[in-house]
Every structure is written in C-alpha cells, then in structure tokens.
Amino acid sequence: MPVIPASTKISLVQRLCDHAKQCWPQLATVHVRYHGQFAYVTGELTSGEQIPLMRLRYSGSAHRWGTAIYVGSTNSYESQVWFSGTTEEAFDLVCDIHIGTITPEP
C-alpha cells in the first residue's frame, strides 16, 4: 500500500480548494482527511453544511487517483465507476451530482 507523501497531501488540498473557488461558489471550502492510501473529500457549503463527496485512492502519483463517489442512500463510497480524468474533473463530477450545476470558469 503506497503511503501518501506530505507534499502530495498539501498539493491535493490546494488544487481542490482553488478549483472549488473558481467553479463552485456554493462551497465555502473543501476538507480532505486521510486514512492510509485514501483521501476523503468533503465540501462545506456556504451555509456550513458539510457534504461527503468522494474518496480518492492514492496509487503512487499526485495526479493519478482512483475515484469513488459518495452515495448518500447507502452512506458509502461507490468505487465501481470508471473515471480516467483529472482529480479536478472528478471533483466536478461529484459536485454536479451532490450540489448542482457547475459554474463555468471565467
């Protein structure tokens, strides 16, 4: 099981927060917590409500993560979704599902 380097943890949070600021005004911030090779991403709405969004699986590269979408009805993560885009594109996908329509970048 690959260990997520501290530098990768920092860059992941920075990239997701920057992307959320540009594209998701509904979000006040993005929280990421780590457990083993997983990064759990939660969006915090401007109202303060926190919404689980996705679980990322680190595979040894800061730019290649496995993606599992949070499913509220089962209170679990669905990893049977094949996704080959960037982490930011995965973030857009889950935000579109859980929050609403994406705001285009300027």
Backbone as JSON Lines, residues from 0, in Angstrom:
{"i":0,"aa":"M","n":[0.84,-1.17,0.0],"ca":[0.0,0.0,0.0],"c":[0.9,1.24,0.0]}
{"i":1,"aa":"P","n":[0.8,2.09,-1.04],"ca":[1.65,3.28,-1.1],"c":[1.23,4.31,-0.04]}
{"i":2,"aa":"V","n":[2.22,4.94,0.54],"ca":[1.99,5.99,1.53],"c":[1.89,7.34,0.8]}
{"i":3,"aa":"I","n":[0.91,8.14,1.17],"ca":[0.74,9.45,0.54],"c":[1.75,10.42,1.14]}
{"i":4,"aa":"P","n":[2.67,10.96,0.33],"ca":[3.65,11.92,0.85],"c":[2.97,13.2,1.33]}
{"i":5,"aa":"A","n":[3.58,13.85,2.31],"ca":[3.03,15.11,2.84],"c":[2.87,16.15,1.74]}
{"i":6,"aa":"S","n":[3.82,16.22,0.81],"ca":[3.74,17.21,-0.27],"c":[2.54,16.95,-1.17]}
{"i":7,"aa":"T","n":[2.21,15.68,-1.39],"ca":[1.05,15.33,-2.2],"c":[-0.24,15.7,-1.47]}
{"i":8,"aa":"K","n":[-0.28,15.47,-0.17],"ca":[-1.45,15.86,0.62],"c":[-1.7,17.36,0.53]}
{"i":9,"aa":"I","n":[-0.64,18.13,0.66],"ca":[-0.75,19.6,0.6],"c":[-1.2,20.03,-0.78]}
{"i":10,"aa":"S","n":[-0.6,19.49,-1.84],"ca":[-0.96,19.92,-3.19],"c":[-2.38,19.51,-3.55]}
{"i":11,"aa":"L","n":[-2.85,18.35,-3.07],"ca":[-4.22,17.92,-3.35],"c":[-5.22,18.91,-2.76]}
{"i":12,"aa":"V","n":[-5.03,19.27,-1.51],"ca":[-5.93,20.22,-0.85],"c":[-5.9,21.56,-1.58]}
{"i":13,"aa":"Q","n":[-4.72,22.05,-1.91],"ca":[-4.6,23.34,-2.6],"c":[-5.29,23.3,-3.95]}
{"i":14,"aa":"R","n":[-5.09,22.24,-4.72],"ca":[-5.71,22.13,-6.05],"c":[-7.23,22.08,-5.95]}
{"i":15,"aa":"L","n":[-7.75,21.28,-5.02],"ca":[-9.2,21.17,-4.89],"c":[-9.82,22.46,-4.36]}
{"i":16,"aa":"C","n":[-9.17,23.11,-3.41],"ca":[-9.7,24.38,-2.89],"c":[-9.68,25.46,-3.97]}
{"i":17,"aa":"D","n":[-8.59,25.56,-4.72],"ca":[-8.51,26.54,-5.81],"c":[-9.58,26.27,-6.86]}
{"i":18,"aa":"H","n":[-9.76,25.03,-7.21],"ca":[-10.76,24.67,-8.22],"c":[-12.18,24.98,-7.71]}
{"i":19,"aa":"A","n":[-12.44,24.68,-6.45],"ca":[-13.75,24.96,-5.87],"c":[-14.04,26.46,-5.87]}
{"i":20,"aa":"K","n":[-13.05,27.27,-5.56],"ca":[-13.24,28.73,-5.56],"c":[-13.58,29.25,-6.95]}
{"i":21,"aa":"Q","n":[-12.97,28.66,-7.98],"ca":[-13.19,29.11,-9.35],"c":[-14.52,28.62,-9.9]}
{"i":22,"aa":"C","n":[-14.94,27.42,-9.53],"ca":[-16.08,26.78,-10.2],"c":[-17.3,26.5,-9.34]}
{"i":23,"aa":"W","n":[-17.15,26.5,-8.05],"ca":[-18.24,26.1,-7.17],"c":[-18.48,27.13,-6.07]}
{"i":24,"aa":"P","n":[-19.16,28.24,-6.4],"ca":[-19.41,29.29,-5.4],"c":[-20.32,28.8,-4.27]}
{"i":25,"aa":"Q","n":[-21.01,27.68,-4.46],"ca":[-21.85,27.1,-3.41],"c":[-21.01,26.58,-2.24]}
{"i":26,"aa":"L","n":[-19.72,26.34,-2.5],"ca":[-18.83,25.8,-1.47],"c":[-18.03,26.9,-0.8]}
{"i":27,"aa":"A","n":[-18.02,26.87,0.52],"ca":[-17.19,27.8,1.28],"c":[-15.76,27.29,1.32]}
{"i":28,"aa":"T","n":[-15.61,25.97,1.41],"ca":[-14.29,25.36,1.44],"c":[-14.39,23.87,1.16]}
{"i":29,"aa":"V","n":[-13.24,23.24,1.05],"ca":[-13.14,21.8,0.83],"c":[-12.26,21.23,1.94]}
{"i":30,"aa":"H","n":[-12.72,20.14,2.53],"ca":[-11.95,19.46,3.58],"c":[-11.48,18.12,3.03]}
{"i":31,"aa":"V","n":[-10.26,17.76,3.37],"ca":[-9.72,16.46,2.98],"c":[-9.11,15.83,4.22]}
{"i":32,"aa":"R","n":[-9.53,14.6,4.51],"ca":[-8.91,13.84,5.6],"c":[-8.32,12.57,5.0]}
{"i":33,"aa":"Y","n":[-7.3,12.06,5.64],"ca":[-6.57,10.92,5.1],"c":[-6.64,9.72,6.03]}
{"i":34,"aa":"H","n":[-6.71,8.56,5.42],"ca":[-6.65,7.31,6.17],"c":[-5.97,6.29,5.25]}
{"i":35,"aa":"G","n":[-4.74,5.93,5.58],"ca":[-3.98,5.01,4.74],"c":[-3.76,5.59,3.35]}
{"i":36,"aa":"Q","n":[-4.13,4.84,2.32],"ca":[-3.95,5.32,0.94],"c":[-5.14,6.11,0.43]}
{"i":37,"aa":"F","n":[-6.09,6.43,1.32],"ca":[-7.31,7.12,0.91],"c":[-7.33,8.57,1.36]}
{"i":38,"aa":"A","n":[-7.94,9.41,0.51],"ca":[-8.23,10.81,0.84],"c":[-9.74,10.98,0.73]}
{"i":39,"aa":"Y","n":[-10.37,11.38,1.82],"ca":[-11.82,11.57,1.86],"c":[-12.11,13.05,1.69]}
{"i":40,"aa":"V","n":[-12.87,13.4,0.65],"ca":[-13.13,14.8,0.31],"c":[-14.55,15.16,0.69]}
{"i":41,"aa":"T","n":[-14.67,16.24,1.45],"ca":[-15.96,16.76,1.9],"c":[-16.05,18.22,1.49]}
{"i":42,"aa":"G","n":[-17.2,18.6,0.96],"ca":[-17.43,20.0,0.62],"c":[-18.22,20.67,1.72]}
{"i":43,"aa":"E","n":[-17.83,21.89,2.08],"ca":[-18.59,22.66,3.07],"c":[-19.33,23.77,2.34]}
{"i":44,"aa":"L","n":[-20.66,23.71,2.41],"ca":[-21.49,24.72,1.76],"c":[-21.37,26.05,2.5]}
{"i":45,"aa":"T","n":[-21.78,27.12,1.84],"ca":[-21.72,28.44,2.47],"c":[-22.61,28.5,3.71]}
{"i":46,"aa":"S","n":[-23.6,27.61,3.81],"ca":[-24.48,27.54,4.98],"c":[-23.81,26.84,6.17]}
{"i":47,"aa":"G","n":[-22.65,26.21,5.92],"ca":[-21.94,25.48,6.96],"c":[-22.16,23.98,6.9]}
{"i":48,"aa":"E","n":[-23.15,23.54,6.13],"ca":[-23.42,22.1,5.99],"c":[-22.25,21.43,5.28]}
{"i":49,"aa":"Q","n":[-21.85,20.26,5.77],"ca":[-20.77,19.51,5.14],"c":[-21.34,18.3,4.41]}
{"i":50,"aa":"I","n":[-20.89,18.12,3.16],"ca":[-21.39,17.05,2.31],"c":[-20.23,16.17,1.87]}
{"i":51,"aa":"P","n":[-20.26,14.87,2.24],"ca":[-19.24,13.96,1.72],"c":[-19.36,13.9,0.19]}
{"i":52,"aa":"L","n":[-18.24,13.97,-0.52],"ca":[-18.26,13.98,-1.98],"c":[-17.64,12.75,-2.6]}
{"i":53,"aa":"M","n":[-16.41,12.43,-2.19],"ca":[-15.72,11.32,-2.83],"c":[-14.58,10.83,-1.97]}
{"i":54,"aa":"R","n":[-14.12,9.64,-2.33],"ca":[-12.93,9.05,-1.73],"c":[-11.93,8.84,-2.86]}
{"i":55,"aa":"L","n":[-10.73,9.3,-2.66],"ca":[-9.67,9.12,-3.64],"c":[-8.69,8.08,-3.11]}
{"i":56,"aa":"R","n":[-8.23,7.21,-4.01],"ca":[-7.25,6.19,-3.64],"c":[-5.93,6.55,-4.29]}
{"i":57,"aa":"Y","n":[-4.91,6.75,-3.47],"ca":[-3.58,7.1,-3.95],"c":[-2.92,5.88,-4.56]}
{"i":58,"aa":"S","n":[-2.34,6.07,-5.74],"ca":[-1.7,4.94,-6.42],"c":[-0.22,5.17,-6.68]}
{"i":59,"aa":"G","n":[0.33,6.18,-6.03],"ca":[1.76,6.44,-6.2],"c":[2.08,7.69,-6.98]}
{"i":60,"aa":"S","n":[1.06,8.39,-7.49],"ca":[1.27,9.61,-8.26],"c":[0.32,10.7,-7.75]}
{"i":61,"aa":"A","n":[0.82,11.91,-7.65],"ca":[0.0,13.03,-7.17],"c":[-1.14,13.37,-8.13]}
{"i":62,"aa":"H","n":[-1.03,12.93,-9.37],"ca":[-2.04,13.28,-10.38],"c":[-2.87,12.1,-10.87]}
{"i":63,"aa":"R","n":[-2.68,10.93,-10.3],"ca":[-3.47,9.75,-10.68],"c":[-4.05,9.12,-9.42]}
{"i":64,"aa":"W","n":[-5.33,9.29,-9.25],"ca":[-6.03,8.76,-8.09],"c":[-7.21,7.91,-8.56]}
{"i":65,"aa":"G","n":[-7.52,6.86,-7.84],"ca":[-8.76,6.14,-8.07],"c":[-9.88,6.95,-7.43]}
{"i":66,"aa":"T","n":[-11.05,6.95,-8.02],"ca":[-12.16,7.77,-7.53],"c":[-13.34,6.9,-7.15]}
{"i":67,"aa":"A","n":[-13.89,7.15,-5.97],"ca":[-15.13,6.5,-5.52],"c":[-16.1,7.61,-5.12]}
{"i":68,"aa":"I","n":[-17.29,7.6,-5.68],"ca":[-18.29,8.63,-5.43],"c":[-19.08,8.28,-4.17]}
{"i":69,"aa":"Y","n":[-19.32,9.28,-3.31],"ca":[-20.13,9.06,-2.12],"c":[-21.59,8.88,-2.52]}
{"i":70,"aa":"V","n":[-22.24,7.87,-1.95],"ca":[-23.65,7.59,-2.22],"c":[-24.4,7.73,-0.88]}
{"i":71,"aa":"G","n":[-25.19,8.8,-0.77],"ca":[-25.88,9.08,0.48],"c":[-26.87,8.01,0.89]}
{"i":72,"aa":"S","n":[-27.54,7.39,-0.07],"ca":[-28.56,6.39,0.26],"c":[-27.98,5.15,0.95]}
{"i":73,"aa":"T","n":[-26.71,4.87,0.7],"ca":[-26.07,3.72,1.33],"c":[-25.01,4.15,2.34]}
{"i":74,"aa":"N","n":[-24.77,5.46,2.43],"ca":[-23.75,6.01,3.33],"c":[-22.4,5.33,3.1]}
{"i":75,"aa":"S","n":[-22.05,5.19,1.8],"ca":[-20.8,4.53,1.44],"c":[-20.27,5.12,0.13]}
{"i":76,"aa":"Y","n":[-19.13,4.62,-0.28],"ca":[-18.47,5.1,-1.49],"c":[-18.57,4.04,-2.58]}
{"i":77,"aa":"E","n":[-18.99,4.44,-3.77],"ca":[-19.16,3.54,-4.91],"c":[-17.92,3.62,-5.78]}
{"i":78,"aa":"S","n":[-17.13,2.57,-5.73],"ca":[-15.87,2.57,-6.49],"c":[-16.01,1.88,-7.84]}
{"i":79,"aa":"Q","n":[-17.21,1.47,-8.2],"ca":[-17.4,0.78,-9.47],"c":[-17.63,1.73,-10.63]}
{"i":80,"aa":"V","n":[-17.25,2.99,-10.46],"ca":[-17.36,3.98,-11.52],"c":[-15.97,4.14,-12.14]}
{"i":81,"aa":"W","n":[-15.86,3.92,-13.43],"ca":[-14.58,4.08,-14.11],"c":[-14.42,5.53,-14.51]}
{"i":82,"aa":"F","n":[-13.37,6.16,-14.06],"ca":[-13.14,7.57,-14.34],"c":[-11.66,7.75,-14.62]}
{"i":83,"aa":"S","n":[-11.35,8.35,-15.76],"ca":[-9.95,8.49,-16.14],"c":[-9.49,9.94,-16.25]}
{"i":84,"aa":"G","n":[-10.31,10.89,-15.78],"ca":[-9.95,12.3,-15.88],"c":[-9.07,12.74,-14.73]}
{"i":85,"aa":"T","n":[-8.88,14.05,-14.65],"ca":[-8.07,14.63,-13.57],"c":[-8.86,14.62,-12.26]}
{"i":86,"aa":"T","n":[-8.16,14.88,-11.19],"ca":[-8.81,14.97,-9.88],"c":[-9.83,16.09,-9.88]}
{"i":87,"aa":"E","n":[-9.51,17.2,-10.54],"ca":[-10.45,18.32,-10.62],"c":[-11.7,17.94,-11.42]}
{"i":88,"aa":"E","n":[-11.53,17.16,-12.47],"ca":[-12.69,16.7,-13.25],"c":[-13.55,15.74,-12.43]}
{"i":89,"aa":"A","n":[-12.92,14.89,-11.64],"ca":[-13.67,14.01,-10.74],"c":[-14.43,14.84,-9.71]}
{"i":90,"aa":"F","n":[-13.78,15.89,-9.21],"ca":[-14.42,16.79,-8.24],"c":[-15.65,17.45,-8.88]}
{"i":91,"aa":"D","n":[-15.52,17.9,-10.12],"ca":[-16.67,18.49,-10.82],"c":[-17.81,17.48,-10.96]}
{"i":92,"aa":"L","n":[-17.48,16.25,-11.3],"ca":[-18.49,15.21,-11.45],"c":[-19.27,15.0,-10.16]}
{"i":93,"aa":"V","n":[-18.57,14.84,-9.05],"ca":[-19.26,14.58,-7.78],"c":[-19.99,15.81,-7.28]}
{"i":94,"aa":"C","n":[-19.45,17.0,-7.52],"ca":[-20.15,18.22,-7.12],"c":[-21.42,18.4,-7.94]}
{"i":95,"aa":"D","n":[-21.35,18.08,-9.21],"ca":[-22.53,18.17,-10.06],"c":[-23.62,17.23,-9.55]}
{"i":96,"aa":"I","n":[-23.24,16.05,-9.09],"ca":[-24.19,15.08,-8.55],"c":[-24.76,15.55,-7.2]}
{"i":97,"aa":"H","n":[-23.89,16.01,-6.31],"ca":[-24.29,16.3,-4.93],"c":[-24.72,17.75,-4.68]}
{"i":98,"aa":"I","n":[-24.25,18.68,-5.48],"ca":[-24.5,20.1,-5.2],"c":[-25.37,20.77,-6.25]}
{"i":99,"aa":"G","n":[-25.1,20.52,-7.52],"ca":[-25.89,21.15,-8.58],"c":[-25.04,21.49,-9.77]}
{"i":100,"aa":"T","n":[-25.54,22.37,-10.58],"ca":[-24.9,22.71,-11.85],"c":[-23.59,23.44,-11.63]}
{"i":101,"aa":"I","n":[-22.61,23.08,-12.45],"ca":[-21.29,23.7,-12.39],"c":[-21.34,25.14,-12.88]}
{"i":102,"aa":"T","n":[-20.53,25.99,-12.26],"ca":[-20.38,27.36,-12.71],"c":[-19.17,27.42,-13.61]}
{"i":103,"aa":"P","n":[-19.33,27.86,-14.87],"ca":[-18.18,27.85,-15.78],"c":[-17.05,28.75,-15.31]}
{"i":104,"aa":"E","n":[-15.82,28.33,-15.62],"ca":[-14.66,29.16,-15.32],"c":[-14.69,30.41,-16.18]}
{"i":105,"aa":"P","n":[-14.19,31.53,-15.63],"ca":[-14.18,32.77,-16.43],"c":[-13.21,32.72,-17.59]}
